[in-house]
Amino acid sequence: MKSFVALLLALLIALPAFAAEREVTMWKSPTCGCCEGWAEHMRQSGYKVKSIDVDDIDQIKRAHGIPGPMQSCHTARVDGYLLEGHVPAEAVDRLLREKPRTRGIASPGMPMGSPGMGGPKEENVIHTFGPEGSKVFGRY
């Protein structure tokens, strides 16, 4: 019985930490439909997404230090990491699992066929970014 109680307590302690990792805050222009498509992709992948419409998305990017070459249409944050643009949930899962030393990951531009984007599928190259510079994180 004591081991069951200990296991239950461990699960109750770990659950909020796991849940926090799955909560995404996204800033976007109120007129951007592809951003909502990305949010729906993330929801279908098990993330809780809070969408915040802002009139000046560039101000959000500046405030979060998103480098110009990494920018896309929306900016998001999950578990202390920044997500820029149409980053697939698979890449976010990997980011949260591996926890690399980086400010965030980005899908620069708006690759066709990426989560939230229509059209024929293009390669979606995801990059890390931060004080350490930028490097390819994965290709999706």
Secondary structure, DSSP 8 states (H G I E B T S, - for coil): -HHHHHHHHHHHHHHHHHHHHTEEEEEE-TT-HHHHHHHHHHHHTT-EEEEEE-S-HHHHHHHHT--GGG--S-EEEETTEEEEES--HHHHHHHHHH--SSSEEEE-S--TTSTT--SS----EEEEESTT--EEEEE-
